[in-house]
Amino acid sequence: MRGGIKKDDNVGKIIAITNQKGGVGKTTTSINLAASFAAMKRKVMLIDFDPQGNASVGSGVTKDMVEYSSDEVLCNEVNIKEALIRTNAGFDLLATHQELIVAEMQLLQAPQREVRLKNILSAVVNEYDFILIDCPPSLSILTVNALVAADSVLIPIQCEYYALEGLTGLLKTVEQIRTTINPKLHIEGLLRTMYDGRNRLAVDVSSQLLSHFPDRLYRTVIPRNVRLAEAPSHGTPILQYDEKSQGAMAYLALAGEILRRDETLSKTG
């Protein structure tokens, strides 16, 4: 079940945000959930683990601002604390760029390659309330590293024709990681993104998700919103771009839903 493992209050929660299908709002969710947690006075780190580097740019961090990035941290060339950048939205960012592809290739040849990120984060996890990992849209060694390091998986889903088919494969991957190498891994939640209630297909897929995953589907729904789509081109989370927009309110609501569930779990667990 979603959220079925109680966390130590002194240790941050590591959430991998992933979907093997691209274009579902994964990076948008990573940036804006990090900003929403930060606005709620939580200490947050966002790891851009996608070689495209969209989470870095969308957080307002350009390549010329980056002294050290995720590839150097992953290859143990620099300490993660030296590479972190504080964003204007109030969260720490481990930025990335295309050199991460080279690091990924090197990692494939390394011993204990699946646990590299887990070992790196073990030194800093107690300094954060949340560490969010924006994964690449593929089941690569980077994604496997994220799933091995994470406590849970948040899966953004666009309510379209192939959504359930892709979700089934991802859930099998998560279960395989859980049974072989990371027994604490569980599904944090399924998040409906770019949702348009006027679209009959979206409504039908949403109903199917609710029917199949009633305990895993977030009540919060991220709407299809023009201001939310514009924010990345301005290098800022939606809370800084337009705090009164539907997109900003939705991500604040999602952060609140996650925090309330964690509080309930800590009381009952």
GINOR-V532694 format. One record per pair of residues at least 6 apart in sequence whose ideal C-beta (glycine too) atoms are under 8 Angstrom apart, sorted by the first residue. I is the first residue (numbers start at 0). GAP is how many residues later the second one is. Records with the same first field share a line. If there is no record, write none. Layout:
I = GAP, GAP
This chain:
0 = 185, 214, 215
1 = 184, 185, 186, 187, 213, 214
2 = 149, 183, 185, 186, 258, 259, 262
3 = 182
4 = 146, 147, 179, 181, 264
5 = 259, 260, 263
6 = 6, 144, 255, 258, 259
8 = 257
9 = 116
10 = 114, 115
11 = 31, 113, 114, 115, 116, 117, 118, 119
12 = 116, 117, 118, 138, 139, 249
13 = 107, 111, 116, 117, 119, 135, 136, 137, 138
14 = 115, 116, 117, 118, 135, 136, 137, 138, 139, 173
15 = 117, 119, 127, 130, 131, 133, 134, 136, 137, 138
16 = 9, 12, 13, 16, 115, 116, 117, 118, 136, 137, 138, 139
17 = 8, 115, 117, 125, 128, 129, 135, 136, 137, 152
18 = 7, 118, 136, 137, 138, 147, 151
19 = 117, 118, 119, 123, 146, 149, 150, 153
20 = 116, 137, 141, 142, 145
21 = 115
22 = 114, 135
23 = 132, 133, 134, 169, 170
24 = 131, 133, 166, 168, 169, 197
25 = 108, 109, 111, 130
26 = 23, 27, 28, 31, 107, 205
27 = 30, 128, 165, 194, 200, 204
28 = 125, 127, 162, 164, 193, 222
29 = 16, 18, 25, 102, 103, 104
30 = 15, 24, 27, 28, 103, 201, 206
31 = 196, 205, 206, 207, 215, 216, 219
32 = 99, 121, 218, 221, 222, 225
33 = 10, 12, 25, 55, 57, 96, 98, 203
34 = 54, 55, 56, 202, 203, 204, 205, 216
35 = 203, 215, 216, 218, 219
36 = 7, 54, 92, 93, 218
37 = 6, 51, 52, 53
38 = 50, 51, 200, 213, 216
39 = 212, 215, 216, 219
41 = 87, 88, 217
42 = 49, 84, 85, 86, 87
43 = 46, 47, 48, 84, 85, 86, 87, 88
44 = 39, 46, 47, 48, 49, 79, 83, 85, 86, 87
45 = 9, 13, 41, 45, 46, 47, 48, 85, 86, 88
46 = 23, 46, 47, 84, 85, 86, 87, 99
47 = 6, 7, 8, 11, 22, 45, 46, 47, 48, 86
48 = 21, 47, 51, 68, 84, 85, 86, 87, 93, 94, 96, 97
49 = 46, 50, 84, 85, 86, 87, 92
50 = 45, 46, 47, 48, 49, 50, 53, 85, 91
51 = 46, 84
52 = 10, 42, 43, 44, 45, 47
53 = 80, 178
54 = 38, 41, 79
55 = 6, 10, 37, 39, 40, 41
56 = 175, 178
57 = 173, 174, 177, 178, 179
58 = 28, 30, 32, 34, 36, 176, 177, 178
59 = 27, 28, 29, 175, 176
60 = 24, 26, 32, 34, 174
61 = 173
62 = 34
64 = 20, 30
65 = 19, 29, 31
66 = 15, 16
67 = 9, 10, 14, 15
68 = 14, 25, 26, 27, 28, 30, 31
69 = 13, 24, 25, 26, 30, 33
70 = 25, 26, 28, 29, 31, 32
71 = 6, 11, 31
72 = 6, 7, 10, 21, 47
73 = 26, 29, 33, 42, 43, 46, 71
74 = 28, 31, 32
75 = 40, 44
78 = 44
79 = 14, 40, 41, 43, 44
80 = 42, 43
82 = 11, 12
83 = 8, 9, 10
84 = 7, 8, 9, 10
85 = 6, 7
86 = 6
87 = 148, 152
88 = 147, 148, 150, 151
91 = 36
99 = 42
103 = 36, 37, 38
106 = 6, 9, 34, 35, 38
107 = 33
109 = 6
112 = 28, 32
113 = 27, 30, 31, 34, 67
114 = 30, 33, 34, 66
115 = 29
116 = 16, 28, 29, 31, 32
117 = 27, 30, 31
120 = 10, 28
123 = 7
124 = 6
132 = 13, 16, 17
134 = 7, 8, 11
135 = 6, 7
138 = 34
143 = 33
146 = 6, 26, 27, 30, 35, 38
147 = 29, 33, 34, 37
149 = 32, 35
150 = 33, 34, 35, 37
151 = 33, 34, 35, 36
152 = 21, 32, 33, 34, 35
153 = 34, 35, 37
154 = 12, 15, 32, 34, 35, 36
155 = 35, 37, 66
156 = 6, 10, 33, 34, 35, 36, 52
157 = 34, 35, 36
158 = 33, 35, 36, 40, 42, 43, 44, 46, 47, 50
159 = 41, 42, 45
160 = 40, 44
162 = 42, 46
163 = 41, 44, 45, 48
166 = 23
170 = 16
173 = 11, 13
176 = 8
177 = 6, 7, 8
186 = 29
187 = 70
188 = 27, 28, 29, 69
189 = 19, 23, 26, 27, 28
190 = 27, 29, 31, 63
191 = 14, 17, 25, 26, 29, 30
192 = 29
193 = 28, 29, 30
194 = 7, 11, 26, 27, 28, 29
195 = 6, 27, 28
196 = 6
205 = 15
208 = 8
209 = 7
217 = 36, 39
218 = 38
219 = 30, 33, 34, 37
220 = 29
221 = 6, 25, 28, 29, 32
222 = 23, 24, 27
224 = 20, 21, 22, 25
226 = 11, 14, 15, 18, 19, 20, 21
227 = 10, 17, 18, 19, 20
229 = 11
230 = 6, 7, 9, 10, 11, 16
233 = 7
237 = 7, 9, 10, 13
238 = 9, 12, 13
240 = 7
241 = 6
